[in-house]
């Protein structure tokens, strides 16, 4: 055993199982012991974290990690907050929230599109009109916060009642101080108007759901870039190729960023954050903001 101790990762998840994807990523990144915990409630986090910190000497703390999964971005952040508040310096450990892989996926998508905007249009996110389809999902939610914090004008598109996205916008304002616009996109006319006015579109709907068709693309006169995280047929954006990374998208003037181009950066980002946890000599804490900073470095 080294002076830093064996890298141990406790994976806390409110769902019925821990993601095999995240287990594989953590293992390949270098964690030697990985323990999954399922059906974990927020109120249980404090006791679990204190069990972990007090069972190892303080210099082993940075080699002890807690990962928060699940499918609820806010709950994962709340669990991470509870974990940080449960620490008693010098007894501390490292934390990483990435529910459903959403923080690292959203970070990768935003970073990939940012590079295309910079390289092809000589612009950043400030004032860019972003329409997010699948806005109530964890990837859509995280990408909306990241882009809004960078100065974009973000629309959360509702496809089954606008109330859910209104709630998401209110929560985003309260938690992160960003102003998001909730817009109805249930009718063909509403959807056409949204697409026609967007500079950037994120297709972050459920796998196998097409949100942008050939007809929609023909209306996208202002569109610069469109990104699709869906690798399951049919593509979220008709005509999108898996590895597209700033190439022209057939049927419109926009450039496409496909799911496997995003996936490559997502993989490097999640792996990189796990490796940073292991390498650090002090406790570190990673959420979507840290994921975006690292994803950006892979796209520079």
SVG drawing of the C-alpha trace seen along z (x, -y; Angstrom):
<svg xmlns="http://www.w3.org/2000/svg" viewBox="-50 -39 54 42">
<polyline fill="none" stroke="black" stroke-width="0.4" points="0.0,0.0 1.4,-3.4 1.6,-6.4 -1.6,-7.7 -3.5,-4.5 -5.5,-2.3 -7.9,-4.3 -11.4,-3.4 -14.6,-4.7 -18.0,-4.6 -20.7,-4.9 -24.0,-6.3 -27.1,-6.0 -30.8,-6.7 -31.8,-4.3 -32.1,-0.5 -28.7,0.0 -25.4,-1.7 -24.5,-2.4 -22.1,0.3 -20.7,-2.5 -19.6,-4.5 -18.2,-1.4 -16.1,-0.5 -14.9,-4.1 -13.8,-4.3 -12.0,-0.9 -10.1,-1.8 -9.2,-5.2 -7.4,-3.4 -9.7,-2.9 -8.8,0.4 -11.9,0.9 -15.3,-0.1 -18.4,0.3 -21.9,-0.3 -24.7,-1.6 -28.3,-1.6 -31.6,-3.2 -29.6,-5.8 -31.7,-8.6 -30.3,-12.1 -30.6,-11.8 -28.3,-8.8 -25.4,-10.6 -23.9,-12.2 -23.6,-8.8 -22.1,-7.1 -19.5,-9.8 -18.5,-9.9 -18.1,-6.2 -15.7,-6.6 -13.7,-9.5 -13.2,-8.3 -12.1,-4.8 -8.9,-6.1 -6.1,-8.4 -6.3,-12.0 -3.6,-11.5 -5.6,-8.7 -8.7,-11.0 -7.9,-12.2 -7.7,-8.5 -11.2,-8.0 -13.9,-9.0 -17.6,-9.3 -19.5,-9.3 -23.1,-10.4 -25.2,-8.9 -28.9,-8.4 -31.0,-10.3 -31.8,-13.5 -29.3,-16.4 -30.5,-18.4 -30.6,-15.5 -27.0,-14.5 -25.9,-18.0 -27.8,-18.0 -26.1,-14.7 -22.7,-16.1 -23.4,-19.2 -24.5,-17.0 -21.3,-15.0 -19.1,-18.1 -20.9,-19.4 -20.4,-16.0 -16.6,-16.2 -14.6,-17.1 -11.2,-18.4 -8.6,-17.0 -10.9,-14.0 -12.1,-14.6 -12.6,-12.8 -13.2,-13.6 -16.6,-13.8 -17.8,-13.7 -21.4,-14.1 -22.3,-12.8 -25.9,-11.6 -26.7,-9.4 -23.4,-10.6 -25.2,-13.8 -22.7,-16.3 -19.8,-15.0 -22.0,-14.4 -23.4,-17.9 -20.0,-19.4 -18.6,-17.5 -21.5,-18.6 -21.1,-22.3 -17.3,-22.1 -17.6,-20.5 -20.1,-23.1 -18.1,-25.9 -15.0,-24.8 -17.1,-24.8 -18.5,-28.3 -15.0,-29.6 -13.3,-27.9 -16.0,-28.4 -17.8,-31.5 -15.3,-33.3 -17.7,-33.7 -18.3,-32.5 -21.5,-31.9 -22.3,-35.4 -25.7,-36.3 -26.0,-33.1 -29.6,-31.8 -29.7,-28.1 -32.7,-25.9 -32.6,-22.7 -34.8,-19.8 -35.0,-17.2 -34.6,-20.1 -36.2,-18.3 -33.7,-15.4 -30.5,-15.5 -28.2,-16.2 -30.5,-18.9 -30.8,-20.5 -27.0,-20.5 -26.2,-21.9 -28.7,-24.7 -27.0,-25.8 -23.5,-25.6 -24.4,-27.6 -26.4,-30.2 -23.5,-30.7 -21.3,-31.4 -23.7,-34.1 -26.0,-32.3 -29.7,-33.0 -31.2,-29.6 -34.7,-28.3 -35.9,-25.1 -38.3,-23.5 -41.4,-21.7 -42.8,-18.8 -45.4,-17.6 -46.7,-20.6 -44.7,-23.8 -45.2,-23.5 -42.2,-21.2 -39.8,-23.4 -41.1,-26.5 -40.3,-24.7 -36.8,-23.8 -36.3,-27.5 -37.4,-28.7 -35.1,-26.2 -32.2,-27.2 -32.7,-30.8 -32.8,-30.0 -29.9,-27.6 -27.5,-29.0 -28.7,-32.6 -29.3,-32.1 -32.3,-33.2 -33.7,-30.5 -36.8,-30.9 -39.4,-28.1 -41.1,-27.8 -43.9,-25.4 -42.8,-23.2 -45.7,-20.8 -47.3,-21.8 -45.6,-21.7 -46.0,-25.5 -44.3,-26.1 -41.5,-23.8 -40.9,-25.4 -40.7,-28.9 -38.2,-27.8 -35.9,-26.1 -36.2,-29.0 -34.9,-31.4 -32.1,-29.4 -28.4,-29.8 -27.6,-26.5 -29.7,-23.5 -29.0,-20.8 -30.9,-17.5 -30.9,-15.9 -34.1,-14.0 -34.5,-10.3 -32.6,-7.7 -34.3,-6.8 -36.4,-10.0 -36.0,-12.2 -36.6,-15.9 -35.3,-17.6 -36.4,-16.4 -35.4,-17.2 -38.4,-19.7 -37.2,-21.4 -33.7,-21.8 -35.0,-23.6 -36.5,-26.3 -33.3,-26.8 -32.1,-29.9 -30.1,-31.3 -28.8,-28.0 -25.0,-27.7 -24.5,-24.5 -26.7,-21.6 -25.5,-18.8 -27.1,-15.4 -26.2,-13.2 -28.4,-10.3 -26.5,-7.4 -29.5,-5.1 -31.4,-5.0 -33.2,-7.0 -30.8,-9.9 -32.2,-12.8 -31.4,-15.0 -32.2,-13.6 -29.0,-13.2 -26.6,-13.5 -23.6,-11.2 -22.2,-9.6 -18.7,-11.1 -19.7,-14.4 -17.7,-17.2 -18.2,-20.5 -19.0,-19.2 -21.9,-20.5 -25.2,-18.9 -27.1,-17.7 -30.3,-19.7 -29.3,-23.0 -26.5,-25.5 -25.7,-24.4 -22.7,-22.4 -23.3,-19.1 -21.8,-17.6 -22.6,-14.0 -23.0,-11.7 -19.7,-9.8 -17.7,-13.0 -19.4,-14.2 -18.9,-10.7 -15.2,-10.8 -14.8,-14.0 -17.3,-12.8 -15.3,-9.6 -12.0,-11.6 -13.7,-14.0 -15.2,-11.4 -12.1,-9.3 -10.0,-12.5 -12.0,-13.6 -11.7,-10.1 -7.9,-10.2 -7.7,-13.7 -9.4,-12.3 -6.8,-9.6 -3.8,-11.8 -4.8,-14.7 -3.0,-15.2 -6.1,-17.0 -9.8,-16.4 -11.4,-17.6 -15.0,-18.1 -16.3,-17.9 -19.6,-18.8 -20.8,-20.0 -18.6,-23.1 -15.5,-21.1 -16.5,-18.7 -16.9,-21.6 -13.5,-23.1 -11.9,-19.7 -14.0,-19.0 -12.9,-22.4 -9.3,-21.5 -9.8,-18.4 -11.4,-20.7 -8.8,-23.5"/>
</svg>
